[in-house]
Amino acid sequence: MHAPPPSPPPEVLEAFGLTDRVHPVPGGQGRAFRVGAVVLKPTEDPIEAQWASALMDGLAQEPGFDVPAPLRAGTGAYVAHGWTATGLVEGTTGPQGRWEPLIIAARAFHRALAQMPRPDFLARRSNPWAVADRVAWAEQTIDVAPEARTVYNGLLGLRRPVEMPSQLIHGDLTGNALFAENHDPVIIDFSPYWRPTAYAEAIVAADGLLYYPGDVPAAVIGRPEEQWIQMMVRALIFRLVASAELVGIGGRIPDDELQRFTRATATVERLAGTATTHQ
């Protein structure tokens, strides 16, 4: 059994001026805690967390999405003792039945980010998802475990050079939007990357193929355009390599996970067979 995640220590509660009881927030990675009308989360990278909170705090809002309000500690910083705080937002996560509203919210969110500069820390990251992203875009190479080589090599065989403008994007939107009736989706847990906005949407579509194959609509998956196919190929490489990096050396990607990637890759191959060159 996994040990429960550590609750925010007293110095964190004091830093943000919180006195209510601490309650774990269900879902996600189990690392968030509600304290009254505030949600606390630990961060592995205080520099990135400070930057992201400041960015979200100053982000120009437009119809179609919202973000939780970042809160400052008594020092004026957004990070205190390795923790961040945001205002509590009610809603449910999960893309089932909400794929198109999620894509609409993603596009609005990315329009709001369009003029933001690239942060320097992106080039220094070495976590499994950062490695997977660089591999997806042929900026890094890795050796994958033997059981994953067939599907991995198949995806590499589908990858072609592509020219598309990059900007700041959220690279993990599928489970990181809160939905509530009569409210715009709330984008949470910002995972920054510097890539084309279509790549962020392709990751959502790839997640649909992998984990919700009977629910994701064809309109989200099936654009018969070469540029879109290339985003889908990179999205599947990204997810596959991240899975490989997370199990680590000597670990093994579960067979059912590899089967998901095999099926999703076959779908993209069929789509590639009908693709047209973007003009």
Rosetta blueprint (number, residue, H / E / L):
1 M L
2 H L
3 A L
4 P L
5 P L
6 P L
7 S L
8 P L
9 P L
10 P H
11 E H
12 V H
13 L H
14 E H
15 A H
16 F L
17 G L
18 L L
19 T L
20 D L
21 R L
22 V E
23 H E
24 P E
25 V L
26 P L
27 G L
28 G L
29 Q L
30 G L
31 R L
32 A L
33 F E
34 R E
35 V E
36 G L
37 A L
38 V E
39 V E
40 L E
41 K E
42 P E
43 T L
44 E L
45 D L
46 P H
47 I H
48 E H
49 A H
50 Q H
51 W H
52 A H
53 S H
54 A H
55 L H
56 M H
57 D H
58 G L
59 L L
60 A L
61 Q L
62 E L
63 P L
64 G L
65 F L
66 D E
67 V L
68 P L
69 A L
70 P E
71 L E
72 R L
73 A L
74 G L
75 T L
76 G L
77 A L
78 Y L
79 V E
80 A E
81 H L
82 G L
83 W E
84 T E
85 A E
86 T E
87 G E
88 L L
89 V L
90 E L
91 G L
92 T E
93 T L
94 G L
95 P L
96 Q L
97 G L
98 R L
99 W H
100 E H
101 P H
102 L H
103 I H
104 I H
105 A H
106 A H
107 R H
108 A H
109 F H
110 H H
111 R H
112 A H
113 L H
114 A L
115 Q L
116 M L
117 P L
118 R L
119 P L
120 D H
121 F H
122 L H
123 A H
124 R H
125 R L
126 S L
127 N L
128 P H
129 W H
130 A H
131 V H
132 A H
133 D H
134 R H
135 V H
136 A H
137 W L
138 A L
139 E L
140 Q L
141 T L
142 I L
143 D L
144 V L
145 A L
146 P H
147 E H
148 A H
149 R H
150 T H
151 V H
152 Y H
153 N H
154 G H
155 L H
156 L H
157 G H
158 L H
159 R L
160 R L
161 P L
162 V L
163 E L
164 M L
165 P L
166 S L
167 Q E
168 L E
169 I E
170 H E
171 G L
172 D L
173 L L
174 T L
175 G L
176 N L
177 A E
178 L E
179 F E
180 A L
181 E L
182 N L
183 H L
184 D L
185 P L
186 V E
187 I E
188 I L
189 D L
190 F L
191 S L
192 P E
193 Y E
194 W E
195 R E
196 P L
197 T H
198 A H
199 Y H
200 A H
201 E H
202 A H
203 I H
204 V H
205 A H
206 A H
207 D H
208 G H
209 L H
210 L H
211 Y H
212 Y L
213 P L
214 G L
215 D L
216 V L
217 P L
218 A H
219 A H
220 V H
221 I H
222 G L
223 R L
224 P L
225 E E
226 E H
227 Q H
228 W H
229 I H
230 Q H
231 M H
232 M H
233 V H
234 R H
235 A H
236 L H
237 I H
238 F H
239 R H
240 L H
241 V H
242 A H
243 S H
244 A H
245 E H
246 L H
247 V H
248 G L
249 I L
250 G L
251 G L
252 R L
253 I L
254 P L
255 D H
256 D H
257 E H
258 L H
259 Q H
260 R H
261 F H
262 T H
263 R H
264 A H
265 T H
266 A H
267 T H
268 V H
269 E H
270 R H
271 L H
272 A H
273 G H
274 T L
275 A L
276 T E
277 T L
278 H L
279 Q L
